[in-house]
Amino acid sequence: MPRLTPQERAERRRVQAELAADLKASGALDGVFARIDAGEPLTGDSGVLGGMLKAALERGLEAELTDHVGYDKGAVDAAEYDNSRNGHYAKTVSSEIGDIELRVPRDRAGTFTPMLVGKGQRRLDGIDGMIISLYAGGMTLRDIAHHLATTVGVDLSHETISKIVDAVADEVLAWQRRPLEPIYPVIYLDAITVKIKDGGHVVNKAANLAVGVDMEGIKHVLGIWVQTHEGAKFWAGVCADLANRGVQDVLIVCCDGLTGFPEAIAATWPAATVQTCVVHLIRASMRFVSYGDRKAVAAAVKPIYTASSEEDALAALEAFRDGPWGSKYPSAVRSFQAAWDRFTPFLAFPPALRRVIYTTNAIESLNYQLRKVTKNRGHFPNDAAAVKLLWLAICNIEDKRARDREKERGLPAADRRASGRLIQGAVTTNWKAALAQLALVYPDRIEPHL
């Protein structure tokens, strides 16, 4: 490798500093920090980072060899292939965290040329990380192959790239199964539609995302579930999953009229309140209102959802029904009447708490960003592939925002343009006031966790 100029060394240091900041902001290093706090070294021969990098690289090399020889390790029909696995050889590669001792797989014919750590290469180049980052940004596997070939001169097959991306499947599974807090005062639930191949046909399925607000007011994406069938059975499985991961109580769940969901909530957390998203309800009431009348109708229904009590809201609904707009658009009246039992719970709370629980807009903002990623794909081969991309996209979105904020660190507030956290790790506005009101309404359920 040619010697780097001072300018190139400075650029490399800058890139490394940005990468460290991105990982820290994403929360991906929390487990590493915990092990360091327990006394394990970070670098060196027994360093945590060295072990993580070694495991990731060796897994990717095995995936490349599988693609080269044509069969999976341990396959019963391995003898039927012309080429075969032939053990491993040791190789030392240098990295920014020290030397890494790798076990590089080899084949019997001697034709295997690994790309992650090429023959003669003594320094890591991060191709696997680049592939995963491009995939998280919404590029298809074939687009990634073309991008690598035309930009960095790396020629990887579609199958190899697929296997490298699949290497994050265990991370997604661990995230989906991670332990949760014993109580989430508020959970928001919303869905994004994705196309998935199912039984030889491409069908639309709902990928449901749950965002929980913990006792500190911090939002967390609790999980992603692809709806395999309609109704209470599916939602019972989702609630059981959350309960099995440690969620003992939920105070309020805000969602949009999901079939069977209130029953599943009642069976898992009997004391939880299910609140219909008011914004969704308003949109439903305006569905058949002509464009020219929407502003006036919106003003006419506002007294319903801003009423001080359920009795005042019912009076406002009756006034709207008997007024000119209710007579012209009876469908708007029916929208409120059909959702009344799930619409009215938030009216019992003070204004500060209403602003926290009345809408799923926060999770809708996340779904808007996720649609930008999924729109480039015709369909997903299975449910797991959809969950994997959505998880990677969430990480990627938050990482980009953290990087933008880091670039603006030290600037006056008036000159900062970077966006805050979208969902993961974001702090709920006016949470202290809302939590105080929750403690008054649910003292027996809140105080043990304060």
N, C-alpha and C positions, 0 to 999 in steps of 0.2 A: 504494500500500500504506500503511495507517495506521501511524503511528509506534508503535513498541513501548514498552511500559512497562518500567521497570527490572526488575520481576519476570519479565516475558516474556523480556527479554534474558538474565537469569540462567538461566532454564530452557533457552533455546536453547544457551547455553554449556555447560550440563551435558549436554545431549543430544549435542552435538558431541564432548565429551570421552569419553563412553561409546562412541560410534561409533568413534573413533580407537583406543580400547583394544581393542575387539572385532576390528577389522581386524588390528591388530598381533598379537593372540593367535592369530588364525586362520592366520597365515602368508601372508595375501594380499598383504602389503606387501613381502615379501622381494625380489621383482623390482624394485620401486620403490627400495628401499634400495640395491640393487646399482648402479642407474643413478646415484643421488645420490653414492655413494662414488666413481663414475667421473668425477665432476665436473659432472654435469648438474644444473641448478637444480630446486628442487622446485616453486616457484610463479613467477609472472611470465608474461610473454608467451611464453617458451619453456620454461615449467615442465612437468615430467613429469606432474603431476596434472591440469593444464589440458588437456594433450593427451589423456590417458586419458578425461576427462570429455567432451570434445568428440567423440571417436570414439564413445563409448557413446550419447550423445544423438542424434547424427546417424544412427546405425544404427537407433535406435528410431523416429525421425521417418520414415525411409524405409519402415519396416515399417508405420507408420500410413497413409502415402500408398498403399502397395500395397493395403491393405485398403479404402481409400476408392475408388480407381479400378478395382479388381477384377482387376488383372493384375500380374505381376512385372516388374521393370525389365528391359528388353531382350526381352520376350516377342514372338514372331513375329506373334501375332494381336492386337497392341495396337491396331491400326487399327479393329478390330471393336467396340471399346468406345466408349460415348458420351463419356466423359471421358478425359483423357490427362494425362500428366506435362507440366510446362511450366517446366522448369529449377528454379532456386533463387533465393532472396534472402538477403541477409546480415542477421543479427540479433545484437545483443550482449546477453547476459544476465549479471547479476551473481551471484556465488556467494561462498562463504566462502574460496575460493582465488583470487579475482580475477575479472576479466571474461573471459567465454568468447565467442569469435566463432564463430557457428554459420552453416552453410549450410542454410537451411530449405527443403525442397522445396515446390513449389506445383503446382496442377493448372490445366488450361486453362479449366475452368468457373468457377474461383474459389470453389468450395464447400468446399474442404478446410480443416477446422479442427483443427489438431493439439492433442493433449491433453498430451503430455509437456512441451512448451513452448507454451502457448496464445498466441493472438493478444493482443498487448498485455501479455503477461507479461514482466517484466524480472527475475524472480528464480526460481531453480529450486525445485521442490517435491518432487523425489524420488519421483514416482509409480512409475517403473519399478523402483526399488529396493524399494518396498513390495510391488509385485506379485511380484517374485522371492522376497522373504522369505516372503510368504504361501504361495506355491507350495512352497517348501522345507519349510514347516511341515506340509504334507499337504493343503492346500485344493485342490480341483479348480478348473479355469479358470472354470467357471460360478459356483462359490462366491465366487471372487475378484471377479468382475464384480458380483455382488450386494453383497458387502461394501463395495466401493468406492462403489457407488451410494448405499448407505444410510448410510455413515459420513462420507465426504468429498465426496459429491456429484459424483463423476466417473463418467461413463457411457461405458464402453468395451465394445466388442463382444467376444464369445468369441474371434473370430478374431484381433482385435488383441492381446488378452492373450496368446494362444497364440504369436504372432509375437514379442512382447516377451520371453516366457520362452525361446523358441527362440534368442534372441540369445546365450544363455550356452552354446549348443552348441559353439562354437569353444573356449571355456574348458575345457569338459569334455574335448574331444578333445585339447587341449594337455596337460591333466593326465594323461590316459590314455596319452599318448605321451612324457611327460617322462623324461629320463635318470634312471637309478637307480644305486645304489651297486654297486661291483664284487662285494661279498660281503655276504650276509645270513646270519649264523649260524643263525637260526631263522626259518622262515616258517610261519604258521598259515593254514589254508584252510578256509573254511566257506561255506555257501550259505543264501540266503533264497529262498523260493518266491514268484514273482509271476505274475500272470495277464496274458498278452500275446496280442493278436490276431495270428493266423498263418494266412494262406490262407483267410480267411473264417470261421475258428473261433477261439474263445478257449481257449487251452491253458495249462497250468501249466508254467513254465520255472524253472530254477534260476539265480538271479543269484549267481555265485560271487565272494566277496571274499577277497583275499589280503592279509594283514598281515605285514610283514617287520620283524624286529628288527635294527637296524644294529649296528655295532661299539661304539657308545656306549650300547647298551641302549634306544634310543628306537624306539618303534613307529611305523610308517608304513603307511597304506593304499596298497598298490602298484597296485591296479587292480580293476576290476569287469568281469566277463565273463558275459554271458548265454549259457547252454548251449544251443547250437543243435542238437546231436545228442549221443548217448551215446557213451561209450567213449574209447579212446586217441586218436582223431583230434582230438577237441576239446581234450583236455588237451595234446596235442603242440603245438597252436596257442598255448595259453596259455603253456606253457614257452618256446616260441620267441619269443613277444612279450617276455617278461621278459628272455630272453637278448639279444635285439636291442636292448633298452633299456639294456644294460650289465651285467646280472647275470652274472658269470662263475662264481660258485660259491655253493652253498647247502649248509650242513652238515646241517641237520635240517629236515624238512618234517612238520608235524603236521596230520593231516586225519582224515576219517572214512570209511575204506573205499571210496574212489571208484573205480569201474570204469575201468580203463585208466590211472589216474593214476600208479601206481608205475612202469609201463613208460615213460611219457612222461618222468618224472623221471630214470630211468636213462639214457634216450637223450640228455637234455640235460646233466645233471650226474651223471655215472656214479658219483661218490663220495658222493653225497648219501644220507642215511638217511631212509626214510619211516617215520614213527611214527603208528600208529593212536591216535586220541584215547582215552585210558583212560576218561574220563567217559562218552563215547558207548558204549564197550564195556560198562561197568557197567550203563548204562541198557538196552542190548540184552539183557544177561543177566537183567535183572529184568522183562522185558516180559511174561512169562507167569506171574510169581509173584503169588499172591494178596496183597491189601493187608495182611492180617493177618500174613503171613509175611515181608514185605519187610525189616523191621528185622533179623530173625534171619538171613535169607539174605545181606543186605548185610554183616553181621558175619562170616559164614562165608566170603565170597569176598575179604574184605579181605586176608588173608595172601597171596593170589595176587599182587596188584599192589603190595604193600609188601615183597615178598621182597627179600633182599639180592642175589640172583643168579638167573639163568634156571633153574638146577638146583633151587634152593629153590622158585621159583615153580611149576615143574612138579610138584614133590613136593606143594606145597600144593593144586594143581589136582587131583591124583590123590586126595588126602585128601578134598577136597570132593566129588569124583565118587563115592567109595565111602561117603561119609557119608549121613546121613538126608536132608539137603536136596538133595544131588546126585541121590539116587535118586528123590526126589519131583519134582524139576524138572530133568530131563536137558537141557532146552533151554538152561538156564544154562550147563551144562558145554559144550555144543556151541558156544555163542557164543564162549567163550574158545578152544576148539580151532580154530574156523574162522579166527580172527584171530591165532593164536599167532605166526606169523612176523613180523607187523607190530606186534604188541603188545610183544614182548620186547626190542626194541633199547634202550629207555630204562632197562632194568634193569642195563645195563652201566655206567651213569653214577652218580656220587655223588649224594647227596640234594639238594644245592643246585641241581644242574643238572636233576634229575628234575622239580623243581617248576616249572621254566621250560618244559619241552618236553612234559609228559605230557598236556596238555589244551588244547583250543581255546576255553576258557571266555571268554577276553578278547574274542575276535571274536564269540562268541555274545551277549555283552552288547550289542555294537554292533547285531547283527541284531535283538535284542529291541526296541531303540529304533527301528530302521528299520521294523519291522512296524507300529508305531504310526502311521507316516506312510503306508505303503502300504495299510493296511486300509480307508481311506476311498474307495479307487478300485475300480471294478468291474474294469477291466482297462486295460492300456496299449496304445496303437495300434501300437507297434513296440518292438524291443529298445532302440533308442537312447533312447526316451522313458523307459524304466525306468532305464537307466544314469544319465540326466540327473537324474532325481528323487533317486535314491539318493546321487549325488554332492552335490547341493544339500543334502540332508538331513544328510549327514555334516558338512558345513561349518556348517550351522545348529545342530546339536547341540553342536559344540565351541564355537561362538560364544556360545551361551546360557550354557554352563558357564563360559566365560571371563568373561562379564559378571557372573555371580553371584559369582565369586571376586574380581573387582575391587571390587564393592560391599562386600565383607567385609575388604578390605585394611586393615591396622592394628588389627583386632580381636584380642583374645587367642585363642589356638588353641582353647580350650574353647568359645568362642562362635561359631566358624565352622561353618557348615552346608553351604556350597557344595561340590559334587562336584568332584573333580579331572578331569583330561582322561580322556575315555573310551577313545580309541584313538590318534588322530593326535597325535603329540608326547608321548605318555605314556611314562614311564620304567619299564622292567621291574624289578620288585622283586628285590633281591639280585643284580643283574646282574654286579657286579664279581666276586663269588665264582663265579658261573656261567661268566663269561668266562675266569677263571683255570683252571677245570677243562676248558673247551673247548680252551684252549691246550695243556694237557697231553695231551689225547686227539688233537687235530689240530694238532700244532705246525707242520708244513710248510704248512698252509693258513691258519692264523691269524696267525702271526708276521709275514708280509709286509705285513699290513694294520694292525698295531699302531702 
